[in-house]
Amino acid sequence: MKNKSLPAPWAVGILALASFLAGGLNGLLGTGGGVVLIFTLGALLGRERGKEIFVLSSFGILVFSLVSVATYGRGGSVDAALLPRFALPAAVGGVLGAFLLDKLKLLWVKRLFALILIYSGLKLMGVV
């Protein structure tokens, strides 16, 4: 990855707060944390770094998802025998997604992301 300038020192606190909120959303809802990270990173780094923002958000999602799974597992809320069945398809999907992110124009990635957010919101409200 290219070495680009870091955000201003004050932005580190904002990013830490957003990461805290994103991790909390992920732990509570199992989703939503990446959205917080994408919009926060976009505001801090600039929209022209869109693909890098998606990659950084994915890293954050990995971290708080692993912590959430470990926490749920300790609380007995997860059947550990099911986890390996998700690992390979998730890994293959991650490789495919990373490949597509590198190939697609950022505009199309943003449109897909927006459609998923809209559909998810409508689904949660029981509209679709």
GROMACS elastic network, one bead per residue, 0.5 to 0.9 nm:
[ bonds ]
;  ai    aj funct       b0    kb
    1     4     6  0.89183   500
    1    52     6  0.87067   500
    3     6     6  0.89165   500
    5     8     6  0.89707   500
    5    45     6  0.88112   500
    6     9     6  0.83776   500
    6    45     6  0.77955   500
    7    10     6  0.80383   500
    7    11     6  0.58906   500
    7    12     6  0.71735   500
    7    44     6  0.63267   500
    7    45     6  0.63191   500
    8    11     6  0.53101   500
    8    12     6  0.71838   500
    8    44     6  0.84381   500
    9    12     6  0.55351   500
    9    13     6  0.77227   500
   10    13     6  0.57805   500
   10    14     6  0.70574   500
   11    14     6  0.50026   500
   11    15     6  0.60778   500
   11    16     6  0.84815   500
   11    44     6  0.67231   500
   12    15     6  0.50420   500
   12    16     6  0.60657   500
   12    17     6  0.86212   500
   13    17     6  0.61831   500
   13    18     6  0.85582   500
   14    17     6  0.51207   500
   14    18     6  0.61101   500
   14    19     6  0.84844   500
   14    40     6  0.80844   500
   14    44     6  0.86867   500
   15    18     6  0.50105   500
   15    19     6  0.59617   500
   15    20     6  0.84753   500
   15    37     6  0.80817   500
   15    40     6  0.69087   500
   15    41     6  0.74450   500
   15    44     6  0.81400   500
   16    19     6  0.50442   500
   16    20     6  0.61320   500
   16    21     6  0.86558   500
   17    20     6  0.50234   500
   17    21     6  0.62327   500
   17    22     6  0.85225   500
   18    21     6  0.50478   500
   18    22     6  0.59462   500
   18    23     6  0.84902   500
   18    33     6  0.87826   500
   18    36     6  0.65506   500
   18    37     6  0.64744   500
   18    40     6  0.67488   500
   19    23     6  0.60216   500
   19    24     6  0.84323   500
   19    33     6  0.78654   500
   19    36     6  0.78254   500
   19    37     6  0.66166   500
   19    40     6  0.89690   500
   19    60     6  0.75088   500
   19    64     6  0.89220   500
   20    23     6  0.52299   500
   20    24     6  0.61730   500
   20    25     6  0.86937   500
   21    25     6  0.61448   500
   21    26     6  0.85713   500
   21    33     6  0.72265   500
   21    36     6  0.76111   500
   21    37     6  0.89982   500
   22    25     6  0.51365   500
   22    26     6  0.61763   500
   22    27     6  0.85947   500
   22    31     6  0.87926   500
   22    32     6  0.68839   500
   22    34     6  0.66105   500
   22    35     6  0.78715   500
   22    36     6  0.57297   500
   22    37     6  0.65931   500
   22    60     6  0.84994   500
   22    61     6  0.83742   500
   22    64     6  0.81442   500
   23    26     6  0.50482   500
   23    27     6  0.60905   500
   23    28     6  0.85225   500
   23    32     6  0.88975   500
   23    33     6  0.59057   500
   23    34     6  0.88217   500
   23    60     6  0.83005   500
   23    61     6  0.79266   500
   23    63     6  0.85722   500
   23    64     6  0.53208   500
   23    65     6  0.79034   500
   23    67     6  0.88345   500
   23    68     6  0.82932   500
   24    27     6  0.50840   500
   24    28     6  0.60298   500
   24    29     6  0.83510   500
   24    33     6  0.75150   500
   24    64     6  0.85195   500
   25    28     6  0.50803   500
   25    29     6  0.56296   500
   25    30     6  0.69740   500
   25    31     6  0.65379   500
   25    32     6  0.58887   500
   25    33     6  0.54118   500
   25    36     6  0.89194   500
   26    29     6  0.53563   500
   26    32     6  0.60801   500
   26    33     6  0.52281   500
   26    34     6  0.83228   500
   26    61     6  0.82143   500
   26    64     6  0.70351   500
   26    65     6  0.69796   500
   26    68     6  0.74291   500
   27    30     6  0.56631   500
   27    31     6  0.79618   500
   27    33     6  0.87867   500
   27    64     6  0.76925   500
   27    65     6  0.76767   500
   27    67     6  0.84606   500
   27    68     6  0.54641   500
   27    69     6  0.85920   500
   27    71     6  0.87782   500
   27    72     6  0.87791   500
   28    31     6  0.81054   500
   28    68     6  0.89916   500
   29    32     6  0.72579   500
   29    33     6  0.89306   500
   30    33     6  0.82713   500
   30    65     6  0.80863   500
   30    68     6  0.83713   500
   31    34     6  0.74094   500
   31    35     6  0.85681   500
   32    35     6  0.53576   500
   32    36     6  0.67444   500
   32    37     6  0.89949   500
   33    36     6  0.52684   500
   33    37     6  0.64027   500
   33    38     6  0.87517   500
   33    57     6  0.86891   500
   33    60     6  0.84208   500
   33    61     6  0.69468   500
   33    64     6  0.85438   500
   34    38     6  0.60232   500
   34    39     6  0.86360   500
   34    54     6  0.87067   500
   34    57     6  0.57202   500
   34    58     6  0.71292   500
   34    60     6  0.74113   500
   34    61     6  0.60383   500
   35    38     6  0.51498   500
   35    39     6  0.62943   500
   35    40     6  0.84887   500
   35    57     6  0.82045   500
   35   117     6  0.88359   500
   36    39     6  0.55115   500
   36    40     6  0.60783   500
   36    41     6  0.84869   500
   36    57     6  0.88046   500
   37    40     6  0.50972   500
   37    41     6  0.58169   500
   37    42     6  0.82312   500
   37    53     6  0.82988   500
   37    54     6  0.87919   500
   37    56     6  0.82669   500
   37    57     6  0.55805   500
   37    58     6  0.89874   500
   37    60     6  0.76876   500
   37    61     6  0.87284   500
   38    41     6  0.52715   500
   38    42     6  0.59483   500
   38    43     6  0.86053   500
   38    50     6  0.87433   500
   38    53     6  0.61528   500
   38    54     6  0.65201   500
   38    56     6  0.82586   500
   38    57     6  0.58864   500
   39    42     6  0.50090   500
   39    43     6  0.62258   500
   39    44     6  0.86796   500
   39    53     6  0.87994   500
   40    43     6  0.51706   500
   40    44     6  0.62179   500
   40    45     6  0.84940   500
   41    44     6  0.50113   500
   41    45     6  0.56272   500
   41    46     6  0.74890   500
   41    47     6  0.84937   500
   41    50     6  0.89631   500
   41    53     6  0.60431   500
   41    54     6  0.89011   500
   41    56     6  0.82085   500
   41    57     6  0.79588   500
   42    45     6  0.54448   500
   42    46     6  0.50660   500
   42    47     6  0.51120   500
   42    48     6  0.83683   500
   42    49     6  0.75977   500
   42    50     6  0.70733   500
   42    53     6  0.65810   500
   43    46     6  0.56673   500
   43    47     6  0.71790   500
   44    47     6  0.87325   500
   45    48     6  0.81555   500
   45    49     6  0.67485   500
   45    50     6  0.88381   500
   45    53     6  0.79300   500
   46    49     6  0.59322   500
   46    50     6  0.76869   500
   46    53     6  0.89175   500
   47    50     6  0.52858   500
   47    53     6  0.82412   500
   48    51     6  0.83083   500
   49    52     6  0.54038   500
   49    53     6  0.61622   500
   49    54     6  0.89312   500
   50    54     6  0.64234   500
   50    55     6  0.88124   500
   50   106     6  0.68013   500
   50   110     6  0.86755   500
   51    54     6  0.51329   500
   51    55     6  0.64007   500
   51    56     6  0.87340   500
   51   101     6  0.69806   500
   51   102     6  0.77903   500
   51   106     6  0.67859   500
   51   109     6  0.87052   500
   52    55     6  0.50429   500
   52    56     6  0.61384   500
   52    57     6  0.84858   500
   53    56     6  0.51119   500
   53    57     6  0.60114   500
   53    58     6  0.84982   500
   54    57     6  0.50794   500
   54    58     6  0.61385   500
   54    59     6  0.87558   500
   54   101     6  0.85659   500
   55    58     6  0.50289   500
   55    59     6  0.64054   500
   55    60     6  0.88292   500
   55    98     6  0.82607   500
   55   101     6  0.89843   500
   56    59     6  0.51096   500
   56    60     6  0.64168   500
   56    61     6  0.86920   500
   57    60     6  0.50603   500
   57    61     6  0.61474   500
   57    62     6  0.86115   500
   58    62     6  0.61715   500
   58    63     6  0.87429   500
   59    62     6  0.50519   500
   59    63     6  0.63936   500
   59    64     6  0.88869   500
   60    63     6  0.51634   500
   60    64     6  0.63106   500
   60    65     6  0.83071   500
   61    64     6  0.54348   500
   61    65     6  0.57065   500
   61    66     6  0.83508   500
   62    65     6  0.52059   500
   62    66     6  0.61001   500
   62    67     6  0.86359   500
   63    66     6  0.54134   500
   63    67     6  0.63848   500
   63    68     6  0.86965   500
   64    68     6  0.59742   500
   64    69     6  0.85295   500
   65    69     6  0.60782   500
   65    70     6  0.85272   500
   66    69     6  0.51619   500
   66    70     6  0.61662   500
   66    71     6  0.85543   500
   67    70     6  0.51517   500
   67    71     6  0.61063   500
   67    72     6  0.85713   500
   68    71     6  0.50198   500
   68    72     6  0.60041   500
   68    73     6  0.83345   500
   69    72     6  0.50847   500
   69    73     6  0.58793   500
   69    74     6  0.85523   500
   69    77     6  0.89733   500
   69    78     6  0.77088   500
   70    74     6  0.61927   500
   70    75     6  0.86467   500
   71    74     6  0.52251   500
   71    75     6  0.63647   500
   71    76     6  0.87709   500
   71    77     6  0.87147   500
   72    75     6  0.50547   500
   72    76     6  0.62584   500
   72    77     6  0.51020   500
   72    78     6  0.60890   500
   73    76     6  0.50495   500
   73    77     6  0.57044   500
   73    78     6  0.51940   500
   73    79     6  0.76323   500
   73    80     6  0.72929   500
   74    77     6  0.76313   500
   74    78     6  0.84941   500
   75    78     6  0.80313   500
   76    79     6  0.76130   500
   78    81     6  0.86932   500
   78    82     6  0.82409   500
   78    83     6  0.84877   500
   79    82     6  0.57133   500
   79    83     6  0.72711   500
   80    83     6  0.53738   500
   80    84     6  0.79016   500
   81    84     6  0.67398   500
   81    85     6  0.79856   500
   82    85     6  0.55097   500
   82    86     6  0.70562   500
   83    86     6  0.54094   500
   83    87     6  0.64424   500
   84    87     6  0.50096   500
   84    88     6  0.71764   500
   85    88     6  0.67507   500
   85    89     6  0.76184   500
   86    89     6  0.57535   500
   86    90     6  0.59170   500
   86    91     6  0.85092   500
   87    90     6  0.51794   500
   87    91     6  0.60321   500
   87    92     6  0.86342   500
   88    91     6  0.50613   500
   88    92     6  0.61480   500
   88    93     6  0.84782   500
   89    92     6  0.51074   500
   89    93     6  0.59965   500
   89    94     6  0.84511   500
   90    93     6  0.50261   500
   90    94     6  0.60278   500
   90    95     6  0.86594   500
   91    95     6  0.62723   500
   91    96     6  0.86279   500
   92    95     6  0.51618   500
   92    96     6  0.61959   500
   92    97     6  0.85217   500
   93    96     6  0.50449   500
   93    97     6  0.59370   500
   93    98     6  0.84820   500
   94    97     6  0.50322   500
   94    98     6  0.60577   500
   94    99     6  0.84819   500
   95    98     6  0.51728   500
   95    99     6  0.61423   500
   95   100     6  0.86306   500
   96    99     6  0.50602   500
   96   100     6  0.61621   500
   96   101     6  0.85683   500
   97   100     6  0.50493   500
   97   101     6  0.60129   500
   97   102     6  0.86088   500
   98   101     6  0.50425   500
   98   102     6  0.63592   500
   98   103     6  0.87904   500
   99   102     6  0.53100   500
   99   103     6  0.64639   500
   99   104     6  0.88086   500
  100   104     6  0.57731   500
  100   109     6  0.89838   500
  101   104     6  0.55437   500
  101   105     6  0.78874   500
  101   106     6  0.78015   500
  101   109     6  0.72031   500
  102   105     6  0.81873   500
  104   107     6  0.82303   500
  104   108     6  0.66915   500
  104   109     6  0.68304   500
  105   108     6  0.55833   500
  105   109     6  0.66704   500
  105   110     6  0.89272   500
  106   109     6  0.50064   500
  106   110     6  0.61434   500
  106   111     6  0.85697   500
  107   110     6  0.51684   500
  107   111     6  0.62007   500
  107   112     6  0.87064   500
  108   112     6  0.61328   500
  108   113     6  0.85008   500
  109   112     6  0.51850   500
  109   113     6  0.61504   500
  109   114     6  0.86183   500
  110   113     6  0.50114   500
  110   114     6  0.60921   500
  110   115     6  0.86040   500
  111   114     6  0.50519   500
  111   115     6  0.61727   500
  111   116     6  0.86361   500
  112   115     6  0.51261   500
  112   116     6  0.62340   500
  112   117     6  0.86604   500
  113   116     6  0.51905   500
  113   117     6  0.62612   500
  113   118     6  0.87039   500
  114   117     6  0.50754   500
  114   118     6  0.61376   500
  114   119     6  0.85549   500
  115   118     6  0.51061   500
  115   119     6  0.60269   500
  115   120     6  0.83815   500
  116   119     6  0.51620   500
  116   120     6  0.59246   500
  116   121     6  0.85005   500
  117   120     6  0.50986   500
  117   121     6  0.61258   500
  117   122     6  0.86115   500
  118   121     6  0.52075   500
  118   122     6  0.62252   500
  118   123     6  0.85600   500
  119   122     6  0.51231   500
  119   123     6  0.59972   500
  119   124     6  0.85605   500
  119   128     6  0.78933   500
  120   123     6  0.50225   500
  120   124     6  0.61083   500
  120   125     6  0.86219   500
  121   124     6  0.51810   500
  121   125     6  0.63049   500
  121   126     6  0.87200   500
  121   127     6  0.87399   500
  122   125     6  0.51554   500
  122   126     6  0.62780   500
  122   127     6  0.51902   500
  122   128     6  0.59603   500
  123   126     6  0.50565   500
  123   127     6  0.58092   500
  123   128     6  0.50995   500
  124   127     6  0.76631   500
  124   128     6  0.83880   500
  125   128     6  0.79847   500
